[in-house]
Amino acid sequence: MRRDDFTGPADLRAMQLMASRLWTPTSRFHPGQLAWSRYVQPVDPAVTAPDEAISLWRDGTAVVGFGWAEAPDWLEVQVDPAHPEVADEVALWFEEWSDAERQSVITMEGDVMEAALDRAGFEPRREEPWITHHVLDLAELPDVPAVDGYRFRHVEPGEARVRAACHAAAWSDDAPSPVDEAVYSALMAAWPYRHDLDWVAVDASGQMVASALVWLDPATGVGLLEPVGCIPEHRGRGLAGAVTLAALHRLRDLGARTAQVTPRGDDGYPGPQRLYRSLGFRPTARTVTWTRALD
């Protein structure tokens, strides 16, 4: 067993392969989530930011755990249940790296990581915002509804600029998005992105006004929705749900069996969860945030 600091895309791919190998409806990560999280930020994907750290634990050549400190006070983590000892090492590594007075770790409820966090002095904060994983059997996929004045299509390779603009405009009321043409071009080049699973709704003028990106893991046949959005001026017409269904129909045509989405599950941000459940997604498991304050 050895620990290595993150060195770039090859390590990300190794993390994705572990996520694929361990995937179940209740596991923390899908390979597409890792790709989106890494490439959506305007930083060189080969290096970590000054306030970020990523470490991988390997048994031989296989990754069996990783810790992704997105900030000194926030850790994302996944550990192979066959190697529970790695969970303690990740918790210790985070404590030694971080200089935050309050540290938080997000993990799935019932995950092998929870016992290690308890031993390390973390406490569960079940009332804090959480994520609920949802899955949909694609055999039960509803039809794509028609929406007057709009049509649905997938993104073409040369459309990074307008696709980035559509995403940024859809998220402008939450916080400014870091996604621009350069970021989206890098995302398009990342595994397992596919243009034919990146869908948009366009209005009569051809402008992209809503979008749904699906990441297909060919090893599991599971597609992850991440992200979905609609420009504010075009909301209330059912476009987010319709473009999502259009993307999922293409996913099913490719032979996939299952779709997953991971919206907020608490009452603080209920809209996305209502949308996905209306399309047939059903909840499977939730995350829990564990926190400790250091003296």
N, C-alpha and C positions, 0 to 999 in steps of 0.2 A: 504494500500500500504506500502511495506517495501523494504529496500535494504539490500542485503546480499552479503558479499564477497564470492568469489569462494572457494569451499572446496573439489573439486575433481570430479570423474566420475559421481556421481549422479547429480551434478549441470550441467555438460556438457550434460547429457541426458535430463535434463529439458530445456536447451537451444535448443537442437535438436528438442524436441517436439514442442516448440514454432515455430521454423523455419518450421517444417512440417505443423503445423496448419495454418501458414500465407503464405505458398508457393504459388506463382504465377510465370509466366514466367518473371515478372519484379521485384520480391522480391530479397533481398540481399543474403540470405543464403538458402542452402539446407542442411539437416542434415549431409550428407556426407562431405561437405566442412568443417563443424565444427570439425568432427572427424579427417579428414586429418590434419587440421591446428593444432589441439591439440597434436596428437600423432606423428607427423612427427618430432618434436623436441626431442632431447635426454635429456629430463627432466622428473622428476616424474610427471605423469599426475594428481596426487592428490594435487600438490602444484604449486604455481606460481613462476616463476623465479624472481630474485631480481629486474630486470628492467621491470617487467610485472605486470599487475593488471587486474582482471576481477571482475565485480560486476553484480548482477542480481537484477531486480526489480520484485516483485511479487504482484499480486492482489489475496489475499487468498493464494492458493497453486500454482496457474498458473503463470508462468513467462510471463511478458508482455513487457520486454525489458532487454537488457544487453549491457554493454560496455566492450570491450576487448581491453585494452591498451597493444598492443604487444611491445611497447617501450614508453618511456616518450613523444616522439614526434609523435606517430602514434596510432590512435584509429579506431578500427572496431566496428560497432554498428548496432543493430537492435531494433526497437521499434514497438510495436503493434499499428497500426493506430487508434485503438479504444481508446488508452491511450496516446494522444499527449503530455500530461503534463509530461510524463516520459522523453520525449526528452530533455526538459530543465534540468531535474535532471541529466541526463547522461552528458550533456555538462558541468554542474557545477562540477560534481564529477571528470571529467577528468581534469578540470582546477585546482582543489584543490590537486589532486594526483600528477600531472605532474610538474616537475621542468624544463622542456624544454623551451628555449626561443622562439622556433617556434613550434607550434602544428598543426597537420594535422588530419583530419577526412575524411574517405571515406564513401560515402553513395550513394544510388541510386538516379538518377536524378528524381526530383519530390517527393521524399520520405518525410514523415512527419518530419524527422530529419532536413531538410533543413531550415525550419522557425526558429527552435530553435538555429541552428548554426548561422544564421543571427543575431538573438537577442543577441547571446553571443559574437559577434564581429568577427566571421569568415567570410572569403570571398571566393567565389567559384573560383577555378583555373581550368577552363575547358580545358586549353591547356596542363596541366600536364598529364602524362600517365594514361590511364583509361582502365577499363575492360568492355567488351561488352558481355552481356548474350545472348546466342544462344540456340534455342530449335529445336528439330527434332521430327516430328510425326513418330513413329516407324512403322506405317502402310506403310510408304514410304521409308523404309530402303533399300538401295542398297544391292546387293549380295556381298559376301566376295570374292574378287579376289584371284586367285592363284598367288603365288610368287615363282618362281623356286628356289629350294634349301632350302625352309623354310616351316615350318608348324606352325599351331596355336593351342594352348591348354590353359586350365586354370591352375592356380597354385594349387599345392597340399599343405596340411597343414604343412608338414615338410620341406618346401622349403624357409623358411624365409631368410636364408643366401644368397642363390643364387638369390632370387628375389630382395633382398636389393642391391646386387652387380649390378644387371642389371639396377636398377633405378639410382644408384649413377654414373655408367658409362655414362648413357644417359645424365645426367645433369652436367657432369664434365667440359664442356666448358662454362657454365654460372657461376657457383660458386661451391665450394666443398659442397657436400651434407652431411647433418648430418645423413642420413639414413644408418643404419647398421643392423646386424642381430637382436640385442636387440630391436631397434626401430621398425623394421618391425614385429617382434613377438608381440609386444604390439599393433601395428596397427591391426594385424590379429585378436586379441582378442576384438577389439573395435566394438561396434554397430555403423552402420549396415554393417560392412565388411562381404563379402561372398567370399569364395575361388572360387566358380564357376563364379564369375563376375570379377575375377582378371586374365586377359589374357596376354599371352606372345607369341612372335614369337621366335621359336628356329631354329637354323641352322642345317646343316647336322650332326654336332657333338653333338647336343643336347644342346648347349649353348643358354641361353636366351639372345636375342639381341634387343628386342623391347617389349614394354608393354603398356597396357591400363587397368586402374582400374576403375570400375563402382560401384557406391554406390546406391543401390536401397532403396528408402523410400517406404515401403509397404503401408503406409497410403495414399499416393498420387499416387502411381504407376509411379513415376518419378525417373529416374536414372541419376546420375551426373557423368560425366567423370572427374576424378581428381586423378592422373595425367596421361599423355601420354608421352612416350619418346622412343627414339631409339638411340642405341650406335652409335657414329659418323662413325665408319668404315662400318656400314651397312646402312647408309642413302642413299637416292637417288633411292631406289628400290620399294618404295611404302609401306614399312612395317608398318609405323606408322598408315596410313589410313587403311590398311588391318586388323591389329590386333585390331584397334578400332571397325571396323565393326564386327569382330568375337565376341567381347565382347558385342556389342549392339544386335547381333542376339540372344545371350543367354539371354540378358535382355528382349527382346521381348518374347522369349519362356516362361519366367517366368510370363508373363501376364502384363508387364509394357506397358504403352501407349506412354510415352514421354521420350526423353533424353535431357539433358541440358549440356552445356559446357560453361565455362566462360574465354575465352582467352583475352589477351590484344586487345583493339580495335583501338589504335592509330597507327600511321605509324612507331613508333620506334621499333616494334617487330611484323611484319606483317605475318610471316610464319604460326603460328598456326591458325590464323583466316582464312587464305586461305585454309588450310587443311580442317578445319571443314566445311566451306561453300561448298567445293567440295564434301563432303559426304552428303550434304542436309540440314545442320544446317542453320537456319536463325536468324538474330539478332532481339532482342526484346527491350532491354533497356541498358543503360550504367551507369557507375558510374561517380561521380564527386568528386574531392578532394577539401575540404574546409580547409583553412589555416588561422591562426592568429599568430601574433608576439606579445609577452607579454613584457611590459616595465620592 
